[in-house]
Amino acid sequence: MNKKEYLEKRQNLINEAENLINEDKIEEANAKMEEVKQLDNQWEEIAKAQANLNALSEPKGINITNLAGTRGVDGVVVDTLDNNIITNNEDMYNSIEYRKAFMNHVLKGTPIPEKFMNEDQNTKTTNTKTTDVGSVIPTTVLEKIVEKLESTGMILPLVTRTSYKGGLAIPTSSVKPVATWVSEGEGSEKQSKPTGRIVFSYYKLRCAVSVSFETSVVTLGVFENTLINNIAEAMTKALEQAIISGTGEGQPKGILAETAPEGQNIDIPADAYVDYETLINAEAALPLAYENDAVWCMTKKTFMKFVGMTDQNGQPIARVNYGIAGRPERTLLGRTVVLNDYMTSIGATIEKDTVVAFLFNFKDYVLNTNYNITIKRYEDNETDDQVTKALMLVDGKVVDKNSLVTITKKAGGSGK
């Protein structure tokens, strides 16, 4: 089996597995993915055997680097460091040869070749040679890709995570039995307890990034690591967005897609300013049985609207403390605040009634993952591009919305 046959067979298996997933045939899809793993292992053994054969077929040479200066015997260049790198002011520490030598030095203790130590030159006026300085870290180790940071990973750790097969049903009940006092010898009325259920299905979340063949050949390893991190961050962002405001159509149903129980929504008029009374009314609307684990959820801009406000005793209602790790810990009236970038801020222009903050116990949101995030790589045979793909099957719903209290800014707000 050659490389072309291996890639074609692998791609066919992946396509078959993806089609089976789309048809909800998960067990058959898992079987296909096992075939891909077996094929990969088989190809890896073939590649190792070929590499060993190639190594044996090459005759061992004699190191004659210093026998004839910069030109080897009969004018043949034998110094693979390439003096061109030095004379052209290129970074010799970024060369493949030095990177391999550095790896061997770290892992096996093999001394760095003298040609990299530049013994004929001094680094200090005290005649200390560069061999005394130690090994220079390869340039590539110091490189990184600088990107704009985004706030993710604040919501996902708070929700309840499950990993059941599709079709998971959680029984729910809005009626609880009532106990009554009775006299001696008397009984009480029998009470029924009707229940409903919340059913979880499959929604596929997919993220694929293609890198051209040319780029994949010349790109540093740090690029690939950054690529994987970007995909994971994109998946996390999509999940958190769905947890907050998912529509339930082709994606999980978000918290804000639920209607707060009667009496648990606080309206802010379009021309009104958010104030201390807003928080008091929201706290009063939260049932006592649900207040222990409920937290505030809003954007940072919304939270900052409360900073500087005081209660009737002159005490600040918003606080920003710093925990043991030095991270900010925000509270409103002593209740934890979880910030996110998935909601509308109070200061924005409101064109329709919009929830700008809410109280909720995130444990009452269940995120069910049927097929966890799996990252795969494959080659597009048409373009030779290297594609990195992440795939998961997931659904999520609020299973108990009684801890939900919303603050809704009415349409036509002036950005206060």
C-alpha positions, -999 to 999 in steps of 0.1 A, spaced: 0 0 0 15 33 -10 7 67 4 -19 77 -22 -38 44 -16 -36 50 21 -50 85 20 -78 76 -4 -89 46 17 -87 67 49 -108 96 34 -134 71 22 -137 57 57 -140 91 72 -167 101 47 -186 69 55 -184 76 92 -196 112 88 -226 100 67 -235 75 94 -234 102 120 -257 124 99 -281 94 97 -279 89 136 -262 55 132 -237 62 159 -226 26 166 -219 20 129 -200 53 127 -179 43 157 -170 10 140 -159 30 109 -137 52 131 -121 21 146 -112 10 110 -96 44 105 -74 39 136 -64 4 125 -55 18 90 -34 46 106 -16 20 127 -9 -1 97 4 28 77 26 39 106 42 5 106 47 6 69 63 41 71 86 30 99 98 0 80 104 21 49 124 46 70 145 19 85 152 5 50 162 39 37 186 43 67 203 10 60 207 17 23 227 49 30 265 42 35 281 56 67 304 85 58 335 99 75 334 133 91 359 152 71 345 186 79 378 201 90 401 183 66 401 209 39 387 241 53 354 253 40 359 232 9 360 195 14 382 169 -4 385 177 -41 364 209 -36 333 191 -24 314 210 4 309 187 34 300 211 62 262 208 64 259 238 87 263 258 55 286 287 59 261 305 37 238 308 67 266 327 86 278 348 57 243 357 47 234 367 83 207 341 85 197 327 118 218 295 123 198 287 154 167 283 133 184 257 111 171 221 111 206 209 120 209 230 151 173 222 162 182 185 160 215 190 178 197 210 206 171 182 210 198 156 213 216 178 238 185 181 260 173 145 257 206 126 256 232 150 269 250 150 235 274 180 233 264 208 209 288 207 179 317 231 181 307 249 149 276 262 167 297 274 197 318 299 177 349 292 198 371 316 179 351 346 192 347 361 226 315 372 241 330 393 269 360 415 274 371 390 301 380 365 274 352 341 284 343 322 253 308 314 240 314 277 250 310 289 286 276 304 280 257 272 274 234 261 246 213 286 228 176 278 227 165 273 191 148 304 177 116 285 169 111 277 206 108 314 213 83 322 186 46 325 191 15 337 172 0 368 187 -38 370 184 -66 390 198 -79 374 230 -115 365 235 -133 357 267 -144 321 267 -146 292 292 -165 311 319 -200 296 314 -191 260 304 -177 249 337 -208 260 356 -235 239 338 -243 202 345 -225 179 321 -238 145 310 -228 120 284 -258 99 277 -270 85 244 -295 105 224 -330 103 235 -322 111 272 -354 121 290 -354 139 323 -387 137 343 -401 170 356 -429 180 378 -445 213 386 -468 200 414 -457 188 448 -479 169 473 -492 188 503 -492 175 538 -522 181 560 -529 178 597 -555 152 606 -572 140 637 -566 107 653 -580 78 632 -586 100 602 -568 99 568 -560 124 542 -569 127 505 -547 108 480 -529 131 457 -516 124 422 -483 136 410 -483 143 372 -449 145 355 -436 157 322 -402 152 306 -374 170 288 -359 150 259 -324 156 246 -316 149 209 -285 153 187 -271 185 173 -238 184 154 -212 210 161 -184 211 136 -153 233 130 -129 227 102 -98 247 92 -79 242 60 -42 249 56 -26 249 22 0 223 14 26 249 8 20 265 42 19 232 60 54 224 47 71 256 57 51 265 88 65 262 123 51 236 148 38 265 169 14 273 142 -2 238 144 -5 241 181 -22 275 178 -45 261 152 -57 234 175 -62 259 203 -82 281 180 -105 253 171 -111 243 207 -118 280 216 -142 282 187 -161 251 199 -162 264 235 -175 298 223 -202 282 202 -213 260 232 -214 289 256 -233 311 231 -259 283 228 -261 279 266 -270 316 269 -291 323 238 -294 292 217 -327 289 198 -332 252 201 -335 249 164 -305 229 151 -286 238 183 -291 236 221 -319 257 237 -304 286 257 -314 300 290 -327 333 275 -350 313 251 -370 303 282 -397 325 296 -391 334 333 -418 321 357 -446 345 364 -435 375 385 -398 368 379 -391 394 352 -382 429 360 -388 455 332 -366 486 329 -385 514 309 -368 526 278 -360 560 293 -352 548 328 -318 544 344 -307 511 360 -305 516 397 -303 500 431 -340 493 432 -336 471 400 -314 447 419 -337 447 450 -367 438 429 -348 410 411 -336 396 445 -372 398 458 -385 379 428 -360 350 433 -377 322 452 -361 315 486 -356 278 477 -334 287 447 -313 316 461 -283 296 474 -266 288 441 -281 314 419 -256 339 403 -259 371 383 -250 368 346 -243 399 325 -217 417 304 -188 436 319 -202 469 306 -235 462 324 -218 453 356 -197 485 355 -230 505 355 -235 493 391 -200 502 403 -202 533 424 -238 529 434 -246 526 471 -275 513 492 -295 533 517 -268 530 542 -241 543 519 -225 508 513 -214 500 477 -236 474 461 -210 463 435 -176 450 447 -145 437 429 -123 417 452 -92 397 444 -89 361 455 -59 340 464 -50 336 427 -52 374 422 -82 371 399 -111 396 402 -141 382 420 -172 404 413 -203 405 434 -236 424 435 -252 427 469 -230 398 479 -240 375 451 -214 363 426 -214 378 391 -205 358 360 -195 379 331 -199 370 294 -198 385 259 -229 367 246 -255 392 259 -265 428 251 -252 455 274 -274 480 291 -255 508 274 -263 496 239 -291 509 218 -321 486 224 -343 481 193 -365 454 209 -372 442 244 -339 426 255 -327 407 286 -296 426 298 -290 406 330 -304 376 348 -302 355 379 -299 317 374 -285 286 389 -264 271 361 -266 237 376 -302 237 364 -289 237 328 -279 202 314 -255 200 285 -256 164 272 -227 154 250 -233 122 230 -201 124 210 -173 144 227 -150 168 209 -127 149 186 -100 165 165 -91 148 132 -67 156 104 -70 146 68 -57 157 34 -80 171 7 -70 150 -23 -82 177 -47 -61 205 -34 -35 187 -12 -46 211 17 -42 198 52 -76 200 70 -80 199 108 -116 192 119 -133 191 152 -167 174 156 -191 167 185 -228 158 191 -244 178 218 -277 192 231 -286 213 261 -317 225 279 -329 242 311 -343 214 332 -356 237 360 -362 274 352 -376 284 387 -342 300 395 -344 323 365 -351 360 371 -346 383 341 -340 420 339 -355 433 306 -347 466 290 -377 478 270 -373 489 234 -362 524 225 -336 527 252 -313 557 249 -282 537 260 -284 545 296 
